[in-house]
Amino acid sequence: LRTIVSNPSTRKDFAEATDGHGKWVVRDDVIVSTVDQGGRFGSLTAGFGFNSGHIGIELGFGIRLADRLGERVLLIKANWGGQSLGARFRPPSAVVKRGNPQGKKLVKLPDGRKCGVRFKDILDTVRDVLGRLGEIVPNYDKAAGYELVAFEWHQGWNDGVNFKYRLDDKKNMANEY
């Protein structure tokens, strides 16, 4: 990333990631909570990747989202790499409609439905973060509350190596929880 923000041919495209003096921007209007790095949370800046020396999609995504919305944003980053949407992230609706074609371990949600273990982990992570907003979000106003607006999914390459699983992914993403 340092190369991209300093290279004359790409610097303009990534200018929002730096403060103009060679330091990473810190966005207090975007709070990140990640399962990486022991549950780290704080203002958006470089270093919220799988360790403090890396970034993930949260950097550009958070900057653009806050700029577009013009209000404070909380990104709950529940990510575990190297896993398939069709298996460990499999939603309960996909289990009901198309079973468990990869044969991975399924777990039960509190309502009894079965899903992939990471699907449940995402729900548990979101519930945990929302239960600790006063700790995670500076100056959080409990009386004003919050609005849960979107769920963003970024799938890596794990399902891309198997055409059958890629076809199933589209169906999995279209299902409602």
N, C-alpha and C positions, 0 to 999 in steps of 0.2 A: 504494500500500500504506500509506503514511503516513496518508492520509485514512481508510482503513478501520480502522486500529488506533486512531485517535483519535476517530472518530465514535461518540457514545454508543449509537447503535442497532446498531453492528457490533463495537464494541470487545471485548465479551465473547467473541465467536466467534473472534477473532484474538489473544487475550491471550497465547497461548503463543509468539507470534512476537516479543514484547518482554519486557524484563526488569522491567517495572512502573515504570520510571523514564524511559521514552521512548527507550531504546536497544534496538537489535535484540539478541535473545538470541543467544548463541554456545553451540552444543552440541558439547562435546568428545567426546560419545559417538556422534556422527555425523560421519564424515569424508566429504567430497565430493571427487571427482576429476572435472573437466569438460574436454571438448575445447575449450570456449570459453576465452577469455582466456589463450591460450598454454599450455593444459594446467594451469591453476591447480588446486591442491588445498589442503585445509585443513578446519578445523572448520566445521560447518554454521552459517551465518548468512545474513542478507540479502546479496545481491551476487553470487550464483552464477548469475545469468541470463546473457544474451548479452553483458553487460558488467557491471562492478562496481556500477552504479547500478540494476540490475534483479534480479528474482527469477524463478525458474521453479517448476515443481511440486515441486522438491526441498525447498523450505523446509517446507511443511506435511507433505509425504509423509515426510520424514526425521524430523521431530519426532514425528509420530504412530507411525511404525514403531518408533523407539527406545523410546518410552514403552510401547508394547504389548509389545515383546519383552523389555525390561529388560536389554538388552545392547548392546554396541558394534556399530555398523552402518557399512558402507562403501557409499556410493552412487557408482556409476560412471556418470557422465552423458555418454553418447555421443549427441549431438544435432546435427542439421543441419536447420534449418527450411526450409520452402518446398519440400518434396519428398514424393513419394508412396510409400506402402507398396507399391503395385502396380508400382513401377518401380525407383527407386534403392535402396529397402529390400527389394526382392523376394527372398524366401528361395529357396534352391535347390530345395526340394520343390515350390514353386509353378511354377518354371521347367520342371521335369520334367513336372508334371501338366497345366499350363495354358499353358505357353509364356511369351512375353514380349509381351502384348497392347499395351503402350504403346510398344514398340519402342525403349526406352532401352538404353544401353550396358550389357552384362553383363560381368562379370569372372570369373576362375576362382579358386576356392579351392585351397589346397594339394592337396586330394584330387581336383582336376580338375572338380568340379561347378561349374556356372555360377550366378551370383546377381547381384543388383543391387550396384552399387559401394558403397553405404552399408551394406548388410548385411555385406560383407567388412570395411568400416571399423569397424563395431561389434565384430566378433570381434577384429580387430587391436588396437583400443583396450582391450578387456577383457584380452587377453593381456598387453599392455604394462603396464597398471596392476597386474595380479596378479604380474607379474615384478618390480615395484618396490615391493612392499608395505612393505618395511623403510624406504624413503624417504618413502612417502606416509602410512602409518599410524603415529602415535607409539606407541612401546613395543610394536611388533608382535613377537609371539613366534613365530618361524619354526618352532620345534619343535612348538608347539601347532597350527600351521597355520590354515586357514580353511575355512569351509563356504560354498559357493556355493548360495544358497537360492532365489533368485527372479530372474525377468526381468520387468520392468514396462515396458509400452509405453503411451505417451501419443501418440495420433495427433491432429494438428491438423486443419485444415479442408481440406487439399489434395485428399484423396480424396473429400471430401464434396460437391464441386461436380459430380461425375460419378457418377450412380447406378450405372452399370455397374462402375466401379472400387470403389464402396462394397460391392457384393455380393461382389466378389473379395476384399476385405480380410478378411471373416469367414473365408473359406477359407484365406487366407494365414496368419492368426493361429492357426488350428487345426492347421496342419501342424507336424510335428516337424522339428527340424533334423536 
